[in-house]
Amino acid sequence: MAAPLDKGKCKGRERLIQSAQALALLRPFDEITIEEIVKAAALSRPAFYYHFAGGKEELREELVRSGTISATPASDTRQAVLDGALRIFARVGVSAATLDDIAAEAGVSRSALSWHFHSKADLLQAIIEQQGFHAQLRATIDQIIREIQSGTLCDDEEILRQIAGAFYDFFTAQCDFARLSVLLVHTHPEAAHLIAKRITRGRRGLNDYIKRRQEEGNFRENIDPALFVQVLAMTFVMRAIGSGLNDLLPFAHLSREEIINQIVSLLLYGIKKSDAPMKETAQA
């Protein structure tokens, strides 16, 4: 049992920590709310944030350091909530979703969700800021660009095939994020604008590759590089958004490689100059 809390002698921060420790002995820490902690400490919510400006996570770190709780469950619970929120947001939209729906989808209690996030706005911001969504795609694209620049990768068809493969794999794995991004355009334009800016930054290397091939006389100059990359990416975005429906369409039988090869052939045929051979290599 925890030692009785002496409210007359303990300072505010100590009272909050001791109250949280005592409550954590009774049930999982993620299920304890700030309201319960400040009530047990006989303090106010503003007092809580005065002592723990970083909110719940700062208090958690304090309790982890003292050995009161383990650090692992918090990370797992927080990620489960984010994953559940993404699925719900992609399914019904942010406006129609409820925190109860998200908690149920994540398999956690409502109080555990509230421990990590105050609102749907907090959840949406955390989802967009997760580095994992674009890090893998960006790393793959950056590697392709490095190989182009070093001359290791110099065949246009193979370059576009690798780029298309990166888009295919990313949007297949992140179909919920793709659907959410489209829904946000009308309901949360600021969030959609942030996503668009990140997409633009991540494609600069690809745009530069197309532009350089145009300057070398291999690609048609009247095609906008950014639009070309967008058409290539959107093929796989729409495939992700239409997940499920794709199984009912005539081309559902095509494999990953067949889809990539046919899309690349179509786009490469459209951008190559008529007098430029399809297999012509780029200068290193």
Residue, then its C-alpha position, 0 to 999 in steps of 0.5 A: m500500500a502507498a503511504p497516506l498522503d499528507k496534503g498539509k506538508c506535501k508540495g503540489r507536484e509531490r501530491l500529484i505524483q503520490s496521488a497518481q502512484a496510489l491510483a496506479l496501484l488499483r488499476p492500469f495507469d492508462e485508465i486513470t484520468i487527470e480529474e481523478i488525480v487532481k481530486a485525490a491530490a485536492l488540487s485543480r486541473p490548472a495546478f496539474y498543468y502548472h506542475f506538469a506543463g507537458g501534460k499526461e506524458e510528463l507525469r507518466e515519465e516521472l512515474v516511469r523514472s520512479g519505477t512505479i509503472s512500466a514505460t512499455p504499455a503507454s507506447d502500445t496504448r497510444q499507438a493502438v489509439l492512433d491506429g484505431a482513430l485512423r481506421i475510423f476517420a478513414r471509414v466515416g470521416v473525422s466529423a462523424a467519428t466519436l471518441d467512443d467509436i475510436a476507443a472501441e476500435a482501438g480496444v481500449s477504454r475511453s479513459a485510456l484514450s483520454w489519457h493520451f488525447h484530449s480530442k479528435a483534433d489532437l488525434l488528427q494532428a498526431i496521425i498527420e505528424q507521424q513520421g512513419f507514414h511518409a518516411q518509408l516512401r521518402a527513403t525509397i524514393d531518395q535511394i532511387i534518386r541517389e542511384i540515378q545521380s550516381g549512374t547506377l540506375c540509368d534506364d528510364e523504364e526501370i527507373l519508372r518501374q521502381i518509382a511505381g513500385a514504391f508508390y504501389d507498396f506505400f499506398t497498399a500499406q497505407c490505404d486508410f491514410a490515403r482515404l483520410s487525406v481525400l476526406l480532409v480536403h473538404t472537412h479539414p482543409e488546413a490538415a489537407h494542405l499540410i499533407a499536400k505540402r509534405i507530398t510536394r517536398g517528397r517528390r522534388g527529386l522525382n520532378d527534377y529527374i523528369k525535368r533533366r530528361q526533358e532538358e536532355g531531349n529524351f522526354r517531351e518538354n510540353i509535359d509538366p514534370a509534377l503532373f507526370v509524377q502526380v498521374l503516376a502516384m494517383t494511379f496507386v492512390m485511387r487503387a488504395i481508396g477503392s480497396g475492395l471495389n478493385d476486386l470487382l473490376p475487370f483488371a482485378h486479376l492483374s498482379r503487382e508486377e503486371i499493374i506496374n509494368q502496364i502503367v509504366s509502359l503507358l506513361l513512358y510511351g506518352i512522355k518519350k519523344s517519338d524519335a527517342p528509343m524506349k530503352e535509351t539511357a540517361q547520362a550519369 
